[in-house]
């Protein structure tokens, strides 16, 4: 069973253009994200899925220099972009992450992958597992895993523009057609009020200073260590607490 992680990224972010190239502790936000995604258990390959617009020549070049495969496709039909990446990489299971997660925790993400993989040998295998169906984690640790047949089916059947943009929406919004479940760390407190994602300038201010506070630990810090630093420095929370999440 070949497991491939696909990370969507583009230069033309509406709220913070070129955010993937912003510096976080000496490396770009994109590199921070890709490195963490590459550490998810059992992932055979990480693919960057960007748009076919000329501005994303930069995105492709950056990812290739870091050693990652790149797939380019539609800017707006992100579902078709993911399916194209899935086919090219010959994935049986696709792990979906986004480039606005430079603090993604590989251990947390691995729980999602393991649950979907383990279910495949059961009498009633799952089609989709995520840590977002029940929101308890901070924004920025989001991970989804979906089987190739389920995503292919969604791409064939979905004609809704929002579903094409949000990729897995036609799967998790149709539990009568797809078997979906959640995977979260045991004993996880409710942390949904935290924003560890990169979507606005104030998010970047938060992440920049958080990376400074983490120092040499930033490369490997998991959610517990990151939370401890945030709680030790409550002024960090004020930097982006007011930011409203973009519609998903």
Buried (B, 14 or more C-beta within 10 A) or exposed (E): EBBBBBBBBBBEBEEBEBBBBBEBBEBBBBBBBBBBBBBBBBBBBBBBBBBEBEBBEBBBEBBEEBEBBBBBBBBEBBBBBBBBBBEBBEBBBBBBBBBBBBBBBBEBBBBBBBBBBEBEEEEEEBBBBBBBBEBBBBBBBBBBBBBBEBBBBBBEEBEEEEBBBBBBBBBBBBEEBBBBBBBBBEEBEEBEEBBBBBBBBBBBEBBBBBBEBBEEEBEEBBBEBBBEBBEEEEEBBEBBEEBEEEEE
